[in-house]
Amino acid sequence: MPTHKWWQEEFFADLRPFFAQLSPKETNQQVRYLIKKLKLKPGMSFLDCPCGFGRVSVPMAKKGIKVVASDLTRVYLDELEATVKRTGLKIETVHSDMRKIDFRNRFDAAGNLWTSFGYFEKERDNLLVLKKVYQALKPGGRFCLHVINRDYIIAHYTATEWQEYGGVLSTERRKFDYATSINRGVWTFHKDGKARTYEVGLRMYSYHELIAMFTQAGFVDIEGFGSTEDAPITRHTLAQWVFGTKPK
Ligand SMILES: C[S@@+](CC[C@H](N)C(=O)[O-])C[C@H]1O[C@@H](n2cnc3c(N)ncnc32)[C@H](O)[C@@H]1O
């Protein structure tokens, strides 16, 4: 039986080794894509929310972008703050729930990256995340949501999965709730002969739903791609890169 809810800090602490799924080379490619699509230039500002341990914030700051990095998981921010101290990069960290960030007209661009969206059971909370980031952007500012594609998940659904990284084995048993589009899973992390189990719920979105939500939050010029090569979004593309602009 699950003993923990997934959004508690321990889940992300246990998840840390699994970030190795994406190599630094792949992350750097994503950062180049983001810089191009968000029209960022050195000296411009970028809000990375939620930022994790700075997977994207750090290479972004290395390109001369002024980054504000916000996350709820304290151990990730501690890791990012240690990187900032070691490297002297320009990154400000903010410890906050993504529904509670309180910036106004401050950033040239923002990103919610690597499926950090759809975390809340109440749909109005998921919409609130978009509204908060919209509020944080300057007029003319651009936003990228990089999130898993529901249509791919349905077309390729598997009820169980396991992965091993850094000496930790994770197993997941899943069930898709078609009434809510929430994927419900039970994740177990096995390490050093001990196991910890979490209930995980993730609202998944089709591209047309994201267009409707972006529109509701106020974004214009909405466009989406299924890869960093600007492939169209289809049921064969796992990722969605959806962009929107706050009107001037
Ligand atoms: C899959 S990770 C992605 C992190 C980062 N965007 C990246 O691309 O590496 C999801 C992140 O969401 C953060 N998170 C979870 N719930 C949150 C909340 N309510 N408010 C802010 N951050 C949250 C976690 O701490 C974690 O860092």
The ligand as an SDF file (V2000), in Angstrom:
LIG
                    3D

 27 29  0  0  0  0  0  0  0  0999 V2000
    9.8120   16.7870  -13.2890 C   0  0  0  0  0  0  0  0  0  0  0  0
   10.5680   17.9970  -12.2770 S   0  0  0  0  0  0  0  0  0  0  0  0
   11.1220   19.1410  -13.4960 C   0  0  0  0  0  0  0  0  0  0  0  0
   12.0830   20.1870  -12.9880 C   0  0  0  0  0  0  0  0  0  0  0  0
   12.6390   21.1600  -14.0360 C   0  0  0  0  0  0  0  0  0  0  0  0
   11.5780   21.9630  -14.6420 N   0  0  0  0  0  0  0  0  0  0  0  0
   13.4370   20.4540  -15.1160 C   0  0  0  0  0  0  0  0  0  0  0  0
   13.0940   20.5760  -16.2840 O   0  0  0  0  0  0  0  0  0  0  0  0
   14.4230   19.7990  -14.7720 O   0  0  0  0  0  0  0  0  0  0  0  0
    9.1700   18.7650  -11.5010 C   0  0  0  0  0  0  0  0  0  0  0  0
    9.5080   19.8190  -10.4810 C   0  0  0  0  0  0  0  0  0  0  0  0
    8.3000   20.3640   -9.9470 O   0  0  0  0  0  0  0  0  0  0  0  0
    8.5280   20.6990   -8.5880 C   0  0  0  0  0  0  0  0  0  0  0  0
    7.2260   20.8380   -7.9130 N   0  0  0  0  0  0  0  0  0  0  0  0
    6.3410   19.8700   -7.5850 C   0  0  0  0  0  0  0  0  0  0  0  0
    5.2270   20.3930   -7.0280 N   0  0  0  0  0  0  0  0  0  0  0  0
    5.4200   21.7350   -7.0180 C   0  0  0  0  0  0  0  0  0  0  0  0
    4.6260   22.8370   -6.5990 C   0  0  0  0  0  0  0  0  0  0  0  0
    3.4120   22.6690   -6.0800 N   0  0  0  0  0  0  0  0  0  0  0  0
    5.1200   24.0790   -6.7460 N   0  0  0  0  0  0  0  0  0  0  0  0
    6.3770   24.2720   -7.2740 C   0  0  0  0  0  0  0  0  0  0  0  0
    7.1690   23.2710   -7.6850 N   0  0  0  0  0  0  0  0  0  0  0  0
    6.6890   22.0190   -7.5700 C   0  0  0  0  0  0  0  0  0  0  0  0
    9.3880   19.5680   -8.0800 C   0  0  0  0  0  0  0  0  0  0  0  0
   10.0790   19.9180   -6.9260 O   0  0  0  0  0  0  0  0  0  0  0  0
   10.3100   19.3410   -9.2850 C   0  0  0  0  0  0  0  0  0  0  0  0
   11.4590   20.1040   -9.1800 O   0  0  0  0  0  0  0  0  0  0  0  0
  1  2  1  0
  2  3  1  0
  2 10  1  0
  3  4  1  0
  4  5  1  0
  5  6  1  0
  5  7  1  0
  7  8  2  0
  7  9  1  0
 10 11  1  0
 11 12  1  0
 11 26  1  0
 12 13  1  0
 13 14  1  0
 13 24  1  0
 14 15  1  0
 14 23  1  0
 15 16  2  0
 16 17  1  0
 17 18  1  0
 17 23  2  0
 18 19  1  0
 18 20  2  0
 20 21  1  0
 21 22  2  0
 22 23  1  0
 24 25  1  0
 24 26  1  0
 26 27  1  0
M  CHG  2   2   1   9  -1
M  END
$$$$
